[in-house]
Amino acid sequence: MGTLVLIRHGQSQWNLENRFTGWIDVPLTDKGREEARGGAEFIRGLTFDRAFTSVLARAQETLTIVLDAIGQPHVPVEKDQALNERHYGALQGLNKAQTAKKYGDEQVKLWRRSYDIAPPKDKTAQNPDGMSESLKDTAARTLPYFQAKILPLVKAGKTILVAAHGNSLRSIVMELDRLTTDQVLNLELATGAPIVYEMDAAGTVLKKTVHKLPSQSHA
């Protein structure tokens, strides 16, 4: 039996400021670091064979804090852009409440919570390539990586830790939990709170445990 642990990074500075973050590199807050340490307590009894994270600092810092807290700082780590947060295009850096006032609540809700509608594409200093992703787009890059790099290790009986982001992890949970495109839109992953899957050699989920921290952020 293999074990897969998914953990969303702790609260970031832009989570705190209610801003669209996407691929912008912003640090964790002190609360975010506390959340990472708190989440580590739930998985202290596990011995990890490998760890995976994105190329963004907030996920990498969360992973480092967790591994240090459980006394396993030398676990091999692979970093890949496939695990990055969803790219929010022209919305990156904008305050969510102010954006809703400008474009309307319903339009922003569509950008944030629809499955296949991406935010507007604008070439800005923070987004020079004009990128923008829907949740469907995020899943299209995250899931092939998960299926090729991570899932085979879990099937082989390894214990694997993935520290990533709300939307890349939602894509993985959608796959493992067999959620519909409607169901995944209501899925909220709390910052710093581990989700533990126990799986057999065929990749079937035998048990899922969602841990909760005393104080959590879904921003």
C-alpha positions as CSV (number, residue, x, y, z in Angstrom):
1,M,0.0,0.0,0.0
2,G,1.3,3.5,-0.9
3,T,0.5,6.8,0.8
4,L,0.1,10.2,-0.9
5,V,0.0,13.4,1.1
6,L,-1.2,16.6,-0.5
7,I,-0.7,19.9,1.2
8,R,-1.6,23.4,0.0
9,H,1.0,26.0,0.8
10,G,0.4,28.1,4.0
11,Q,-1.1,31.5,3.8
12,S,0.8,33.8,1.5
13,Q,1.1,37.6,1.7
14,W,-1.3,37.9,-1.2
15,N,-3.8,35.5,0.3
16,L,-3.8,37.9,3.3
17,E,-4.3,40.9,1.0
18,N,-7.1,39.1,-0.9
19,R,-5.2,39.4,-4.2
20,F,-5.0,37.1,-7.3
21,T,-1.6,35.5,-7.0
22,G,-1.2,32.9,-9.8
23,W,2.4,32.5,-10.9
24,I,3.7,35.6,-9.1
25,D,6.2,34.7,-6.4
26,V,5.1,36.0,-3.1
27,P,6.3,34.8,0.4
28,L,4.4,33.1,3.1
29,T,3.1,35.2,6.0
30,D,4.0,34.3,9.6
31,K,0.6,32.7,9.8
32,G,1.4,30.7,6.7
33,R,4.6,29.4,8.3
34,E,2.6,28.5,11.4
35,E,0.1,26.6,9.2
36,A,2.8,24.6,7.6
37,R,4.2,23.6,11.0
38,G,0.7,22.8,12.2
39,G,0.0,20.6,9.2
40,A,3.3,18.8,9.7
41,E,2.1,17.6,13.1
42,F,-0.6,15.4,11.4
43,I,2.0,13.6,9.3
44,R,4.8,13.3,11.7
45,G,4.4,9.5,11.8
46,L,5.0,9.0,8.1
47,T,8.4,8.4,6.5
48,F,8.6,10.0,3.1
49,D,10.4,8.5,0.1
50,R,10.1,11.5,-2.2
51,A,8.5,15.0,-2.3
52,F,7.2,17.1,-5.1
53,T,6.5,20.8,-5.3
54,S,6.1,23.7,-7.8
55,V,8.6,26.2,-8.9
56,L,7.0,28.9,-6.8
57,A,8.5,30.0,-3.5
58,R,5.4,29.7,-1.3
59,A,5.0,26.0,-2.0
60,Q,8.7,25.3,-1.7
61,E,8.9,27.1,1.6
62,T,5.9,25.2,2.9
63,L,7.6,21.9,1.9
64,T,10.9,22.9,3.6
65,I,9.1,23.8,6.8
66,V,7.1,20.6,6.8
67,L,10.1,18.4,6.2
68,D,12.2,20.2,8.8
69,A,9.3,19.9,11.3
70,I,9.0,16.2,10.9
71,G,12.8,15.6,11.0
72,Q,13.1,14.6,7.4
73,P,15.0,17.5,5.7
74,H,16.9,15.3,3.3
75,V,14.0,13.7,1.4
76,P,14.6,14.0,-2.3
77,V,12.6,16.8,-3.8
78,E,11.5,17.4,-7.4
79,K,10.3,20.8,-8.5
80,D,8.2,21.3,-11.6
81,Q,6.1,24.0,-13.2
82,A,3.3,21.5,-13.8
83,L,2.4,21.8,-10.1
84,N,2.2,25.6,-10.3
85,E,-0.9,27.5,-9.3
86,R,-3.5,28.3,-12.0
87,H,-2.3,31.3,-14.0
88,Y,-4.8,34.2,-13.4
89,G,-3.7,36.2,-16.5
90,A,-4.6,39.9,-16.3
91,L,-6.0,39.5,-12.8
92,Q,-2.7,38.6,-11.2
93,G,-1.9,41.1,-8.5
94,L,-5.4,42.6,-8.4
95,N,-7.5,42.8,-5.2
96,K,-10.4,40.3,-5.6
97,A,-13.0,42.6,-4.0
98,Q,-11.9,45.6,-6.1
99,T,-12.0,43.4,-9.3
100,A,-15.5,42.4,-8.5
101,K,-16.6,46.0,-8.2
102,K,-15.0,46.8,-11.6
103,Y,-16.2,43.8,-13.6
104,G,-19.2,42.7,-11.5
105,D,-19.6,39.9,-9.1
106,E,-21.0,37.4,-11.6
107,Q,-18.2,37.9,-14.1
108,V,-15.5,37.5,-11.5
109,K,-17.3,34.4,-10.1
110,L,-17.2,32.9,-13.6
111,W,-13.4,33.6,-13.9
112,R,-12.8,32.2,-10.4
113,R,-15.2,29.3,-10.2
114,S,-16.1,28.1,-13.7
115,Y,-14.3,25.0,-15.0
116,D,-13.4,26.1,-18.5
117,I,-13.5,29.9,-18.6
118,A,-10.1,31.6,-18.2
119,P,-9.5,35.1,-16.9
120,P,-8.7,37.8,-19.5
121,K,-5.4,37.7,-21.2
122,D,-3.4,40.9,-21.1
123,K,0.3,41.5,-21.6
124,T,1.5,43.3,-18.5
125,A,4.8,43.6,-16.6
126,Q,3.6,40.7,-14.4
127,N,2.4,38.7,-17.3
128,P,4.5,39.5,-20.4
129,D,3.4,36.4,-22.3
130,G,-0.3,37.1,-21.9
131,M,-1.0,33.7,-20.2
132,S,-4.3,32.8,-18.6
133,E,-5.7,29.5,-17.4
134,S,-9.0,28.0,-16.5
135,L,-9.2,25.1,-14.1
136,K,-9.5,22.9,-17.1
137,D,-6.2,24.3,-18.4
138,T,-4.5,23.8,-15.1
139,A,-5.6,20.2,-14.9
140,A,-4.4,19.6,-18.5
141,R,-0.8,20.3,-17.3
142,T,-1.0,19.0,-13.8
143,L,-2.6,15.6,-14.3
144,P,-0.2,14.2,-17.0
145,Y,2.7,15.1,-14.6
146,F,0.9,13.5,-11.7
147,Q,0.1,10.4,-13.6
148,A,3.6,10.0,-15.0
149,K,5.8,11.1,-12.1
150,I,3.9,10.7,-8.8
151,L,1.1,8.1,-9.1
152,P,3.5,5.3,-10.2
153,L,5.5,5.8,-7.0
154,V,2.4,5.6,-4.8
155,K,1.3,2.5,-6.7
156,A,4.7,1.0,-6.0
157,G,4.1,1.4,-2.2
158,K,6.1,4.6,-1.7
159,T,5.1,7.4,0.7
160,I,5.0,10.7,-1.3
161,L,4.5,14.3,-0.2
162,V,3.2,16.9,-2.6
163,A,3.3,20.6,-1.6
164,A,1.5,22.7,-4.1
165,H,-1.4,25.1,-4.7
166,G,-5.1,25.3,-4.4
167,N,-5.9,24.7,-8.1
168,S,-3.2,22.3,-9.1
169,L,-4.1,20.2,-6.0
170,R,-7.8,20.5,-6.8
171,S,-7.0,18.9,-10.2
172,I,-5.4,15.9,-8.5
173,V,-8.2,15.6,-5.9
174,M,-10.7,15.7,-8.8
175,E,-9.0,12.8,-10.4
176,L,-8.6,10.7,-7.3
177,D,-12.1,11.4,-5.9
178,R,-13.7,11.0,-9.4
179,L,-15.4,14.4,-9.0
180,T,-17.5,15.9,-11.8
181,T,-16.6,19.3,-13.3
182,D,-19.5,20.7,-11.2
183,Q,-18.4,19.1,-8.0
184,V,-14.9,20.3,-8.2
185,L,-16.0,23.9,-8.4
186,N,-17.2,23.7,-4.8
187,L,-14.1,22.0,-3.5
188,E,-12.1,24.1,-1.1
189,L,-8.6,23.2,0.1
190,A,-7.5,24.8,3.3
191,T,-4.0,26.2,3.5
192,G,-1.5,24.1,5.4
193,A,-3.9,21.2,6.0
194,P,-2.7,17.8,4.8
195,I,-4.9,15.4,2.8
196,V,-3.8,11.8,3.1
197,Y,-4.6,9.1,0.6
198,E,-3.9,5.4,1.2
199,M,-3.8,3.6,-2.2
200,D,-3.3,0.1,-3.5
201,A,-1.1,-1.1,-6.3
202,A,-3.8,-0.4,-8.9
203,G,-4.1,3.2,-7.7
204,T,-7.5,2.7,-6.0
205,V,-8.1,4.9,-3.1
206,L,-8.5,2.8,0.0
207,K,-8.8,5.6,2.6
208,K,-8.8,9.4,2.5
209,T,-8.2,11.6,5.6
210,V,-8.6,15.4,5.5
211,H,-7.0,17.1,8.4
212,K,-8.1,20.4,9.7
213,L,-6.1,23.1,11.4
214,P,-7.6,25.3,14.2
215,S,-7.5,28.3,11.9
216,Q,-7.6,27.9,8.2
217,S,-7.6,30.1,5.1
218,H,-9.4,29.3,1.8
219,A,-8.4,32.5,0.0
